[in-house]
Every structure is written in structure tokens, then in C-alpha cells.
Amino acid sequence: NAGVTQTPKFRILKIGQSMTLQCAQDMNHNYMYWYRQDPGMGLKLIYYSVGAGITDKGEVPNGYNVSRSTTEDFPLRLELAAPSQTSVYFCASSLDPGLGASTDTQYFGPGTRLTVL
Amino acid sequence: AQRVTQPEKLLSVFKGAPVELKCNYSYSGSPELFWYVQYSRQRLQLLLRHISRESIKGFTADLNKGETSFHLKKPFAQEEDSAMYYCALSGRDSGAGSYQLTFGKGTKLSVIP
């Protein structure tokens, strides 16, 4: 198993450009997540998905869009890049939580470092 | 709203000394707490969760609901313990349909040989 993979590893964008951060997992997890991590800060949830065709906003969704057409893939789209979106982006996935549990272990990708100039 | 506080950005200890990484949380319901770790050049990974009540790599953490804390402890630090440690809380945020993880800002543990 490759686990959770993310591409690209690094990217520099100009203000106003768009791009898609790719995320894939091969563990047949229904739950997938996108986080951003700013310097000296914790991870903040951007969007999450509980299954194919179902997505929902997290804490900081503005400026981003997601789609979940398959169980394996959960791309994150930036339409008009802004300097405030300079960050490290992490994708994660998890199984459905078991009965009585709120969440299962999240497995993280290696991250994408994005700089917007 | 749920919140996780890790008061120390950096913690330096000598090899063999005890380690305690502090984590305090704010949540009105019944929380589930986790510690995640990120070693140099590796991805973030789960270290332990409070419901498992287990010891991983010599680390333990006890949920103290009275003090709203979930401190991570190890009696004798090793050089390989040097990493970033994140405390996380799972709770159903207001208006959200499912549980979400809220992370603290992290503590960098540096074990001095």
C-alpha cells in the first residue's frame, strides 16, 4: 500500500493563478480530509468528505473547492491564488469510526508546500 | 467551540531525563484526545489515543477531565524522540454533521545527547 499520496510536493503560484492539489489513497477509506498548516500554527481543516459524492466545509473553506467523484481521490482546487494561501497542505484519510467512537485514526500524506507570490 | 492548547513551542531535555508535553483542551461534550507525531522528513502519524489506554514507544497520556488536560509523558527521553508533537481533540463542532479533529499548534521536542 502506498497509503496517502499527494502531488505536487512543492509549487509556486502567482497571485490570481489556479491549481489543483491532488490527493489519493489506496486503503479504501471513506473519510478524507484537507488541512492547511501555517508556520507556527496547528493544522486547520479546510474541507472533508465522508464518502464519494459527499463533501462538507471545515474551519477555513474560503478560497478552496473540493470534489469527491471516487473513493480514492480527493482533489483540492484553488481558483484565484492569494498570498494568504501560502501554506503547507496535508491530505488525510480514515476509516469510518466504529460504533461508539467519534473518529478513527487519520493517515496523512507527505504534504504539499505552496507559495503564492 | 473546541480548542486545544499546547503552551510550549519548544521543549529541550537531556537524554534520559523525563519528558512531559502539555496539552489542555476546551470542549463542552465528551472528548476524544489524540497525540500525533511528525519526525523529521516524515509524515504526521498517530502516536496514541486516550481510549486505547496504551503505551507507545514508552509514551503514555492520561485524560484528566477535571483539569481538561491530556499531557504526554515519558520517563526517560531518547534521541529518537526528537520530533514535533501535536495534541488533537475529536468533537462534533457546532453545526457540523460529523466529528472533526482540532489540532494544537504543536510542541517541538528536542532531546539533547
Interface residues (C-beta under 8 A of the other chain):
Chain A: V4 Y33 Y35 G40 M41 G42 L43 K44 L45 Y48 V50 D56 G58 E59 F90 A92 P97 A101 S102 T103 T105 Q106 Y107 F108 G109 P110 G111
Chain B: V4 Q6 K9 E32 R43 L44 Q45 L46 R49 I51 Y86 S90 G91 R92 D93 A96 G97 S98 Y99 Q100 L101 T102 F103 G104 K105 G106
